[in-house]
């Protein structure tokens, strides 16, 4: 393993990793697959147990990412299902108001189906209560995806909660295969939510299989550890990779060797497609791994220090700004900086979708950090 020098890291482009975007010549640039729901927030600092007031907003990882991309000037569409009731109609109205293309958003006709609901506190260590009984988004079907519309898209974004149950799981793998057929880059965020899966082991194996089809994989520490539970990794590679010398990073803090073993496996496995692995580390920033000249290289990037009002929303904010920056110039390190800037801004604001920043706000934030 080699150490990456800072200059080489800053100039790394997606093109060098074999990822290219189609020209922007379609009504829809990007398709985000996953859940859309309703978030109910208590006033800042208050508790769910005692509050008598709630503020309604859009929630759900894929919906948040789509809104984030739209605010950054991109023609983003959301692929999901919502319930045919007041909550579902409210979600659709918010998405349309934000400029998200909703041609792939369908009302689910199952009378048991419900749009997901989350009750959230706005404080650094919040209590969050989710209601996902018969969630509409997990009723997505393969037939919801029009093959002709996938051709020429610039990228596909998949949030992993959609893999947690059928028929949504089959729809995800169908979309993955279509994207590969038409050479559309795939960005997969593991987006692990334990309450949506039957077991941790099932989540590990299914997410692991999907990860192998992605071009860019995004995971936090918990999600990378989850992937390490996958049977294939456990049986064939864990002991072998743990015995290998550990790759060095460009930053100061050391990272868990198990995470790096997983990154080495993902990037080395010939049957896998991954070209870039983003390992988010929360307040410790992130590091990303990639393969260049047959070597696996890691680069580390610190997080921005802000006063957080709450911890959630950061991952969705990161992904939308990260992808938007890559579409602009393809430089990985700057895209990570903009992603982290967006994440820092969202955790310091109320809400998730409504907190997503504009390009001007992200640039102003970065400029202020340099002064």
DOKEMI-689532 format. One record per residue: residue in three letters; x, y, z of N, C-alpha, C in turn. Coordinates in steps of 0.05 Angstrom, whole numbers, padded with zeros to 5 digits, always signed. Layout:
<atoms>
AlaXYZXYZXYZ...
</atoms>
This chain:
<atoms>
Unk+00017-00024+00000+00000+00000+00000+00017+00025+00000Unk+00009+00045-00014+00024+00070-00016+00011+00093-00002Unk+00027+00112+00007+00017+00137+00018+00011+00156-00005Unk-00012+00169-00004-00019+00188-00025-00008+00215-00017Unk+00005+00229-00035+00013+00257-00028-00011+00275-00033Unk-00011+00297-00018-00034+00315-00019-00041+00326-00046Unk-00021+00333-00062-00025+00344-00088-00039+00325-00107Unk-00030+00300-00105-00042+00279-00122-00071+00275-00115Unk-00076+00275-00089-00103+00271-00079-00122+00293-00088Unk-00113+00318-00086-00130+00341-00093-00138+00340-00123Unk-00121+00328-00140-00126+00329-00168-00140+00304-00178Unk-00145+00284-00160-00158+00260-00169-00185+00265-00180Unk-00190+00254-00204-00217+00258-00217-00230+00231-00220Unk-00257+00233-00223-00272+00208-00228-00263+00195-00254Unk-00256+00211-00274-00247+00200-00299-00223+00182-00296Unk-00204+00188-00278-00181+00171-00273-00190+00144-00261Unk-00213+00143-00249-00223+00119-00237-00241+00103-00256Unk-00245+00114-00280-00261+00100-00300-00291+00106-00297Unk-00298+00128-00284-00326+00136-00282-00331+00161-00299Unk-00350+00160-00316-00357+00183-00332-00387+00188-00333Unk-00394+00213-00334-00423+00221-00336-00431+00227-00364Unk-00455+00220-00371-00466+00227-00397-00470+00258-00398Unk-00471+00268-00422-00476+00297-00426-00504+00303-00415Unk-00507+00328-00406-00533+00336-00394-00552+00344-00416Unk-00565+00324-00428-00583+00329-00450-00611+00316-00446Unk-00617+00310-00421-00643+00298-00415-00659+00315-00395Unk-00685+00312-00395-00702+00326-00376-00695+00318-00348Unk-00687+00293-00344-00679+00283-00317-00650+00276-00318Unk-00633+00289-00301-00605+00282-00300-00600+00258-00282Unk-00613+00258-00259-00607+00239-00237-00633+00227-00226Unk-00631+00201-00220-00654+00187-00208-00646+00178-00180Unk-00661+00185-00160-00656+00177-00132-00678+00157-00124Unk-00670+00133-00116-00689+00112-00108-00688+00109-00078Unk-00711+00108-00066-00713+00103-00037-00738+00115-00025Unk-00736+00120+00001-00760+00128+00015-00765+00158+00016Unk-00790+00165+00017-00799+00192+00023-00819+00190+00046Unk-00817+00208+00065-00835+00206+00087-00841+00233+00099Unk-00854+00233+00122-00860+00257+00136-00845+00258+00163Unk-00832+00280+00168-00818+00285+00194-00835+00305+00210Unk-00838+00298+00235-00852+00316+00254-00831+00324+00276Unk-00824+00350+00277-00804+00360+00295-00816+00373+00319Unk-00805+00368+00343-00812+00383+00366-00795+00408+00367Unk-00804+00429+00381-00787+00454+00382-00759+00448+00392Unk-00740+00464+00384-00712+00459+00391-00709+00458+00421Unk-00695+00437+00430-00690+00433+00458-00711+00419+00474Unk-00735+00416+00462-00758+00403+00476-00756+00373+00473Unk-00772+00359+00488-00773+00330+00486-00799+00320+00474Unk-00797+00296+00461-00821+00284+00450-00842+00278+00471Unk-00832+00270+00494-00850+00262+00516-00868+00284+00526Unk-00857+00309+00525-00872+00331+00538-00883+00352+00519Unk-00874+00352+00494-00882+00373+00476-00911+00372+00469Unk-00923+00395+00463-00950+00396+00453-00951+00408+00425Unk-00927+00413+00413-00926+00425+00387-00908+00409+00369Unk-00915+00406+00344-00899+00392+00324-00900+00407+00298Unk-00877+00407+00284-00875+00420+00258-00870+00399+00236Unk-00886+00399+00215-00885+00378+00194-00865+00386+00172Unk-00850+00367+00163-00831+00372+00141-00827+00346+00125Unk-00814+00348+00103-00808+00324+00086-00784+00309+00099Unk-00785+00283+00097-00763+00266+00107-00759+00243+00088Unk-00741+00225+00096-00733+00202+00080-00708+00208+00064Unk-00689+00189+00065-00662+00194+00054-00663+00201+00024Unk-00676+00185+00008-00676+00190-00021-00690+00217-00027Unk-00711+00223-00013-00725+00248-00017-00707+00272-00010Unk-00693+00269+00013-00675+00290+00021-00653+00295+00000Unk-00642+00273-00010-00620+00276-00030-00631+00289-00055Unk-00655+00281-00064-00667+00293-00088-00671+00323-00084Unk-00681+00331-00061-00685+00360-00055-00658+00374-00055Unk-00638+00362-00042-00612+00374-00041-00600+00378-00069Unk-00603+00359-00087-00593+00361-00114-00609+00383-00129Unk-00635+00384-00125-00651+00404-00139-00643+00432-00130Unk-00638+00436-00104-00629+00462-00094-00601+00470-00105Unk-00586+00450-00113-00560+00455-00124-00560+00457-00155Unk-00584+00459-00165-00587+00465-00194-00589+00441-00212Unk-00594+00417-00202-00595+00393-00219-00624+00383-00222Unk-00629+00371-00245-00655+00360-00251-00656+00332-00240Unk-00665+00330-00215-00666+00305-00200-00694+00294-00199Unk-00697+00268-00202-00723+00255-00200-00722+00236-00176Unk-00745+00231-00164-00747+00212-00142-00763+00188-00151Unk-00753+00164-00145-00768+00139-00151-00776+00127-00124Unk-00802+00127-00119-00813+00117-00093-00843+00112-00096Unk-00854+00102-00075-00883+00100-00072-00892+00114-00047Unk-00915+00127-00048-00926+00140-00024-00955+00132-00021Unk-00966+00136+00003-00993+00128+00008-01013+00148-00005Unk-01036+00138-00013-01056+00155-00025-01074+00167-00003Unk-01061+00185+00012-01076+00199+00034-01063+00226+00038Unk-01072+00239+00059-01062+00267+00064-01032+00268+00067Unk-01020+00248+00081-00991+00249+00085-00977+00246+00058Unk-00986+00227+00042-00973+00223+00016-00976+00247-00002Unk-01000+00259-00002-01004+00283-00019-00987+00306-00009Unk-00983+00308+00017-00965+00329+00028-00936+00325+00019Unk-00927+00300+00019-00900+00294+00009-00897+00302-00020Unk-00916+00295-00036-00915+00301-00065-00915+00331-00069Unk-00931+00345-00054-00932+00375-00057-00905+00388-00050Unk-00893+00378-00029-00867+00389-00020-00846+00384-00042Unk-00845+00360-00052-00825+00353-00073-00829+00370-00098Unk-00853+00374-00106-00858+00390-00130-00850+00419-00125Unk-00856+00429-00101-00849+00457-00094-00819+00461-00095Unk-00804+00440-00089-00774+00442-00089-00762+00437-00116Unk-00779+00430-00136-00769+00426-00163-00759+00398-00169Unk-00766+00379-00152-00759+00351-00157-00779+00339-00178Unk-00768+00325-00197-00785+00312-00217-00799+00288-00204Unk-00825+00288-00205-00841+00268-00191-00855+00248-00210Unk-00844+00245-00234-00857+00227-00253-00853+00198-00245Unk-00834+00192-00227-00830+00165-00217-00842+00161-00189Unk-00856+00181-00178-00868+00179-00152-00897+00169-00156Unk-00903+00145-00145-00929+00133-00150-00944+00130-00124Unk-00971+00134-00125-00988+00128-00103-00991+00097-00101Unk-00986+00086-00077-00990+00058-00073-01019+00052-00066Unk-01031+00033-00080-01060+00028-00077-01066+00008-00056Unk-01046-00004-00043-01051-00022-00021-01064-00006+00002Unk-01088-00015+00011-01102+00001+00031-01087+00000+00058Unk-01069-00019+00062-01053-00020+00087-01028-00002+00085Unk-01022+00007+00061-00997+00022+00057-00998+00049+00070Unk-00975+00057+00082-00974+00082+00095-00947+00096+00089Unk-00948+00122+00085-00923+00138+00083-00910+00138+00110Unk-00883+00134+00111-00869+00132+00136-00871+00158+00152Unk-00871+00156+00178-00873+00179+00195-00851+00177+00216Unk-00838+00200+00221-00817+00201+00241-00821+00225+00259Unk-00819+00220+00285-00821+00242+00305-00793+00246+00316Unk-00783+00271+00315-00755+00277+00320-00752+00300+00339Unk-00732+00297+00357-00724+00319+00374-00701+00334+00360Unk-00699+00360+00365-00677+00376+00354-00658+00383+00376Unk-00639+00364+00381-00618+00369+00401-00595+00349+00395Unk-00571+00354+00405-00548+00338+00398-00551+00308+00402Unk-00565+00300+00423-00570+00271+00428-00601+00268+00429Unk-00614+00265+00406-00643+00266+00405-00655+00238+00408Unk-00680+00238+00415-00696+00214+00413-00712+00216+00387Unk-00712+00194+00372-00726+00194+00346-00744+00169+00346Unk-00769+00173+00340-00788+00151+00339-00799+00148+00310Unk-00796+00124+00299-00804+00119+00271-00829+00101+00271Unk-00847+00108+00252-00870+00091+00247-00869+00082+00218Unk-00863+00056+00214-00860+00045+00187-00876+00019+00186Unk-00902+00020+00191-00919-00003+00189-00931-00004+00161Unk-00924-00025+00146-00931-00028+00117-00922-00003+00102Unk-00897+00003+00102-00887+00028+00088-00891+00027+00058Unk-00902+00048+00047-00909+00050+00019-00884+00046+00002Unk-00861+00058+00010-00837+00058-00006-00827+00029-00011Unk-00832+00011+00007-00823-00017+00004-00841-00033-00015Unk-00862-00020-00025-00879-00033-00045-00872-00026-00073Unk-00849-00013-00077-00840-00008-00104-00837-00034-00120Unk-00843-00032-00146-00842-00055-00163-00822-00051-00186Unk-00813-00073-00198-00796-00070-00221-00810-00055-00243Unk-00836-00058-00245-00851-00045-00266-00853-00015-00263Unk-00845-00005-00239-00845+00024-00234-00822+00038-00249Unk-00803+00022-00259-00779+00033-00272-00782+00030-00302Unk-00782+00052-00316-00784+00051-00346-00756+00050-00357Unk-00749+00028-00371-00722+00024-00381-00713+00046-00399Unk-00731+00055-00416-00723+00076-00436-00715+00102-00422Unk-00726+00107-00398-00719+00131-00384-00692+00130-00370Unk-00681+00106-00367-00655+00103-00354-00633+00110-00373Unk-00637+00105-00398-00616+00111-00418-00609+00140-00417Unk-00583+00146-00417-00574+00174-00419-00575+00189-00393Unk-00585+00177-00371-00584+00191-00345-00555+00194-00337Unk-00549+00214-00321-00522+00220-00314-00513+00203-00290Unk-00531+00196-00272-00525+00180-00249-00550+00169-00236Unk-00547+00147-00222-00568+00135-00206-00559+00135-00177Unk-00577+00144-00159-00571+00144-00130-00591+00125-00117Unk-00579+00105-00102-00596+00086-00088-00590+00087-00058Unk-00611+00090-00042-00608+00089-00013-00616+00061-00004Unk-00599+00049+00013-00601+00021+00019-00625+00011+00034Unk-00641+00028+00047-00665+00019+00060-00684+00006+00041Unk-00683+00013+00016-00700+00001-00005-00694-00028-00009Unk-00671-00038+00001-00663-00066-00002-00674-00083+00020Unk-00687-00071+00040-00694-00086+00064-00717-00105+00062Unk-00733-00103+00041-00756-00122+00038-00765-00123+00009Unk-00779-00144+00002-00791-00146-00024-00819-00133-00023Unk-00828-00123-00047-00816-00124-00074-00796-00102-00080Unk-00792-00084-00061-00773-00062-00066-00745-00072-00072Unk-00737-00093-00058-00710-00104-00062-00706-00113-00092Unk-00725-00127-00103-00723-00135-00131-00722-00111-00149Unk-00737-00090-00143-00737-00066-00159-00709-00053-00159Unk-00696-00053-00136-00669-00042-00134-00650-00058-00152Unk-00650-00084-00150-00631-00100-00166-00638-00098-00196Unk-00663-00094-00202-00671-00089-00230-00659-00063-00240Unk-00661-00042-00224-00650-00016-00231-00619-00018-00233Unk-00607-00032-00215-00578-00036-00216-00569-00049-00243Unk-00584-00069-00251-00577-00082-00276-00581-00064-00300Unk-00603-00048-00300-00608-00030-00322-00586-00008-00323Unk-00578+00002-00300-00558+00022-00300-00532+00011-00311Unk-00525-00014-00304-00500-00026-00315-00503-00030-00345Unk-00527-00038-00354-00531-00042-00383-00526-00017-00399Unk-00534+00006-00388-00532+00031-00403-00509+00049-00392Unk-00491+00037-00377-00467+00051-00367-00473+00076-00352Unk-00494+00075-00336-00500+00098-00319-00487+00094-00292Unk-00470+00113-00282-00457+00109-00257-00476+00106-00234Unk-00470+00088-00216-00487+00082-00193-00474+00090-00167Unk-00488+00107-00151-00479+00115-00125-00498+00101-00105Unk-00486+00084-00088-00502+00069-00068-00494+00078-00040Unk-00513+00089-00026-00510+00095+00003-00523+00073+00019Unk-00508+00059+00035-00518+00036+00050-00543+00043+00066Unk-00543+00067+00079-00567+00077+00092-00580+00056+00110Unk-00565+00044+00127-00574+00021+00144-00592+00031+00167Unk-00616+00021+00167-00635+00026+00189-00644-00001+00201Unk-00633-00008+00224-00638-00035+00235-00667-00043+00236Unk-00685-00024+00243-00713-00030+00247-00727-00038+00221Unk-00715-00035+00198-00728-00042+00173-00720-00070+00163Unk-00701-00083+00176-00691-00109+00168-00700-00131+00186Unk-00702-00155+00176-00708-00179+00192-00685-00185+00211Unk-00660-00182+00201-00637-00188+00218-00613-00173+00207Unk-00593-00170+00224-00569-00157+00216-00554-00173+00195Unk-00555-00200+00198-00542-00217+00179-00554-00215+00151Unk-00581-00214+00150-00594-00211+00124-00586-00184+00111Unk-00586-00163+00127-00578-00137+00117-00550-00137+00106Unk-00531-00150+00120-00504-00152+00112-00501-00165+00085Unk-00514-00188+00081-00511-00203+00057-00524-00189+00033Unk-00548-00178+00037-00562-00164+00015-00547-00138+00007Unk-00539-00122+00027-00525-00098+00020-00498-00104+00007Unk-00485-00125+00016-00459-00133+00004-00463-00139-00025Unk-00484-00154-00032-00489-00161-00060-00494-00137-00077Unk-00510-00118-00066-00516-00094-00081-00491-00077-00084Unk-00475-00076-00063-00450-00060-00064-00432-00068-00087Unk-00432-00093-00093-00414-00103-00115-00422-00092-00142Unk-00446-00081-00145-00455-00070-00171-00452-00040-00172Unk-00445-00028-00151-00443+00002-00150-00416+00011-00161Unk-00415+00036-00171-00390+00048-00179-00378+00063-00155Unk-00395+00077-00140-00386+00091-00116-00403+00082-00092Unk-00389+00074-00071-00403+00064-00047-00398+00083-00024Unk-00420+00090-00010-00418+00109+00012-00428+00094+00037Unk-00412+00094+00058-00421+00081+00083-00408+00095+00107Unk-00422+00095+00130-00410+00105+00154-00397+00081+00169Unk-00386+00086+00192-00371+00065+00206-00389+00041+00213Unk-00413+00046+00222-00431+00025+00229-00438+00008+00205Unk-00442+00022+00182-00450+00008+00157-00426-00008+00146Unk-00402+00002+00148-00379-00013+00139-00375-00038+00156Unk-00379-00035+00182-00378-00058+00200-00400-00078+00193Unk-00423-00068+00185-00445-00086+00177-00436-00103+00153Unk-00424-00090+00133-00415-00105+00109-00395-00126+00116Unk-00380-00122+00138-00360-00142+00146-00373-00167+00157Unk-00399-00166+00162-00413-00190+00172-00423-00207+00149Unk-00420-00198+00124-00429-00213+00101-00415-00240+00100Unk-00429-00260+00093-00418-00288+00094-00394-00290+00075Unk-00395-00278+00052-00373-00280+00033-00348-00268+00045Unk-00351-00245+00057-00327-00232+00069-00317-00248+00093Unk-00335-00257+00109-00327-00272+00133-00312-00297+00126Unk-00322-00312+00106-00311-00339+00100-00285-00337+00084Unk-00284-00319+00064-00263-00320+00045-00240-00300+00050Unk-00248-00277+00062-00228-00255+00061-00221-00243+00088Unk-00237-00245+00108-00232-00230+00133-00205-00237+00145Unk-00199-00263+00149-00174-00271+00160-00151-00264+00143Unk-00154-00267+00117-00132-00261+00098-00125-00231+00098Unk-00146-00214+00096-00141-00186+00094-00132-00174+00121Unk-00141-00186+00143-00133-00176+00169-00103-00181+00174Unk-00093-00202+00161-00064-00208+00164-00046-00191+00147Unk-00058-00178+00127-00042-00161+00109-00033-00136+00123Unk-00012-00123+00112-00003-00097+00122-00025-00077+00118Unk-00028-00058+00137-00049-00038+00136-00042-00015+00119Unk-00060-00004+00102-00054+00019+00086-00052+00044+00104Unk-00035+00062+00096-00031+00087+00110-00050+00108+00099Unk-00055+00129+00114-00073+00150+00105-00057+00176+00106Unk-00069+00197+00093-00056+00223+00093-00061+00239+00117Unk-00080+00230+00135-00086+00245+00159-00072+00234+00183Unk-00079+00245+00206-00066+00238+00231-00079+00214+00245Unk-00106+00214+00246-00120+00193+00262-00119+00166+00248Unk-00115+00145+00263-00115+00118+00251-00144+00109+00250Unk-00151+00092+00231-00178+00081+00227-00179+00052+00233Unk-00202+00041+00241-00204+00013+00247-00194-00005+00224Unk-00178-00024+00230-00167-00041+00209-00188-00057+00195Unk-00210-00064+00209-00231-00079+00196-00244-00063+00173Unk-00248-00038+00177-00259-00021+00156-00241-00021+00132Unk-00215-00018+00137-00196-00018+00115-00194-00044+00101Unk-00197-00066+00116-00198-00093+00104-00221-00095+00085Unk-00244-00084+00093-00268-00084+00076-00263-00068+00051Unk-00251-00044+00054-00246-00027+00031-00227-00041+00011Unk-00206-00054+00022-00188-00069+00005-00202-00091-00010Unk-00219-00105+00004-00234-00126-00009-00252-00115-00032Unk-00267-00094-00025-00286-00083-00045-00272-00074-00070Unk-00249-00061-00067-00235-00050-00089-00218-00071-00104Unk-00211-00093-00091-00195-00113-00104-00211-00135-00117Unk-00235-00140-00107-00251-00162-00116-00258-00159-00146Unk-00249-00177-00163-00252-00175-00192-00281-00175-00200Unk-00298-00189-00185-00327-00190-00192-00342-00166-00184Unk-00329-00148-00169-00342-00123-00160-00335-00100-00179Unk-00353-00080-00178-00350-00058-00196-00340-00032-00182Unk-00338-00033-00156-00333-00008-00141-00306+00005-00148Unk-00307+00031-00153-00283+00045-00161-00276+00066-00140Unk-00295+00073-00123-00290+00093-00102-00307+00086-00077Unk-00294+00084-00054-00308+00078-00029-00305+00101-00010Unk-00327+00114-00003-00327+00136+00016-00335+00125+00043Unk-00316+00127+00062-00321+00118+00090-00325+00142+00108Unk-00350+00147+00115-00356+00170+00132-00350+00164+00161Unk-00339+00183+00175-00330+00179+00203-00343+00199+00222Unk-00365+00211+00215-00379+00230+00232-00361+00255+00238Unk-00358+00261+00264-00342+00284+00272-00313+00282+00264Unk-00304+00257+00258-00276+00254+00250-00272+00257+00220Unk-00293+00265+00206-00290+00270+00177-00296+00245+00161Unk-00278+00239+00143-00281+00216+00125-00254+00208+00114Unk-00253+00184+00103-00231+00177+00085-00243+00162+00061Unk-00229+00163+00039-00239+00150+00015-00217+00133+00003Unk-00225+00110-00007-00207+00091-00019-00212+00088-00049Unk-00191+00083-00064-00193+00079-00093-00169+00063-00102Unk-00171+00053-00126-00149+00037-00137-00136+00052-00161Unk-00110+00055-00160-00096+00069-00181-00069+00055-00186Unk-00064+00049-00211-00039+00035-00218-00036+00009-00201Unk-00058-00005-00198-00059-00030-00183-00053-00028-00153Unk-00053-00004-00143-00049+00001-00115-00075+00012-00103Unk-00082+00004-00079-00105+00015-00065-00095+00038-00047Unk-00106+00061-00051-00097+00085-00037-00120+00096-00020Unk-00113+00107+00002-00132+00119+00020-00125+00148+00025Unk-00144+00166+00026-00140+00194+00033-00160+00202+00054Unk-00150+00217+00073-00167+00225+00096-00173+00255+00095Unk-00196+00262+00104-00205+00290+00104-00219+00296+00130Unk-00211+00318+00143-00223+00325+00169-00251+00337+00164Unk-00268+00335+00185-00294+00347+00185-00293+00377+00193Unk-00314+00391+00187-00315+00419+00195-00327+00420+00223Unk-00317+00438+00239-00326+00441+00267-00348+00461+00269Unk-00372+00451+00274-00396+00469+00277-00411+00460+00302Unk-00428+00478+00311-00446+00472+00334-00471+00458+00323Unk-00473+00432+00327-00495+00417+00315-00520+00419+00332Unk-00543+00423+00319-00569+00423+00333-00579+00394+00335Unk-00571+00378+00316-00580+00350+00316-00561+00334+00297Unk-00560+00307+00300-00541+00291+00284-00552+00282+00257Unk-00578+00282+00253-00589+00270+00229-00590+00290+00205Unk-00592+00279+00181-00592+00295+00157-00565+00299+00144Unk-00544+00293+00160-00517+00298+00150-00510+00281+00126Unk-00517+00255+00127-00510+00237+00105-00524+00245+00079Unk-00549+00252+00080-00563+00260+00056-00552+00286+00045Unk-00546+00305+00062-00534+00330+00054-00507+00325+00041Unk-00491+00308+00053-00465+00301+00041-00468+00290+00013Unk-00486+00270+00010-00488+00257-00016-00497+00275-00038Unk-00516+00293-00032-00527+00311-00053-00505+00330-00062Unk-00491+00342-00043-00470+00362-00050-00446+00348-00062Unk-00439+00325-00052-00416+00309-00063-00421+00303-00093Unk-00445+00293-00099-00452+00285-00126-00453+00310-00144Unk-00465+00331-00134-00467+00356-00150-00440+00367-00157Unk-00421+00365-00139-00394+00375-00144-00380+00357-00164Unk-00384+00331-00162-00372+00313-00182-00382+00318-00210Unk-00408+00324-00212-00420+00330-00238-00408+00356-00249Unk-00399+00374-00232-00388+00400-00241-00360+00397-00252Unk-00342+00383-00237-00314+00382-00246-00301+00355-00242Unk-00315+00336-00228-00305+00309-00225-00282+00306-00206Unk-00274+00327-00191-00252+00325-00172-00262+00314-00145Unk-00251+00291-00138-00261+00276-00115-00257+00291-00088Unk-00233+00302-00084-00227+00314-00058-00245+00339-00054Unk-00248+00356-00074-00265+00379-00071-00294+00371-00068Unk-00302+00350-00081-00330+00340-00078-00335+00332-00049Unk-00315+00318-00037-00317+00310-00009-00318+00335+00009Unk-00302+00355+00003-00303+00380+00019-00331+00393+00018Unk-00342+00394-00006-00368+00407-00009-00390+00390+00004Unk-00387+00363+00003-00405+00346+00016-00404+00349+00046Unk-00380+00351+00057-00378+00355+00086-00387+00383+00094Unk-00383+00403+00077-00393+00429+00084-00424+00429+00085Unk-00436+00416+00066-00466+00414+00066-00476+00399+00090Unk-00462+00378+00097-00470+00362+00121-00468+00379+00146Unk-00446+00395+00149-00442+00412+00172-00464+00433+00174Unk-00472+00444+00151-00493+00464+00151-00520+00453+00159Unk-00526+00429+00149-00552+00417+00155-00555+00409+00184Unk-00534+00399+00196-00536+00391+00225-00537+00416+00243Unk-00529+00439+00232-00531+00463+00249-00557+00478+00244Unk-00575+00467+00228-00601+00479+00222-00623+00460+00231Unk-00647+00470+00231-00671+00454+00237-00680+00439+00212Unk-00690+00415+00215-00700+00400+00193-00679+00386+00176Unk-00688+00372+00155-00669+00358+00137-00673+00369+00109Unk-00694+00362+00095-00698+00371+00068-00699+00401+00066Unk-00713+00413+00085-00715+00443+00084-00689+00456+00092Unk-00670+00441+00103-00645+00453+00112-00623+00451+00090Unk-00629+00437+00068-00609+00433+00047-00599+00460+00036Unk-00573+00464+00034-00562+00490+00025-00561+00492-00005Unk-00558+00517-00014-00553+00523-00042-00523+00523-00048Unk-00516+00524-00074-00488+00526-00081-00474+00550-00069Unk-00488+00573-00070-00477+00598-00059-00472+00595-00029Unk-00490+00582-00015-00486+00579+00014-00462+00560+00020Unk-00460+00539+00004-00437+00521+00008-00411+00535+00003Unk-00409+00550-00019-00385+00564-00026-00378+00585-00005Unk-00398+00599+00005-00394+00619+00026-00384+00606+00052Unk-00395+00583+00058-00386+00568+00082-00357+00560+00080Unk-00349+00549+00057-00321+00541+00052-00302+00565+00053Unk-00311+00587+00042-00294+00611+00042-00290+00621+00071Unk-00312+00620+00087-00310+00629+00115-00291+00610+00131Unk-00291+00585+00124-00274+00566+00138-00244+00571+00133Unk-00238+00583+00110-00210+00589+00103-00200+00614+00116Unk-00218+00631+00125-00210+00657+00136-00204+00655+00166
</atoms>
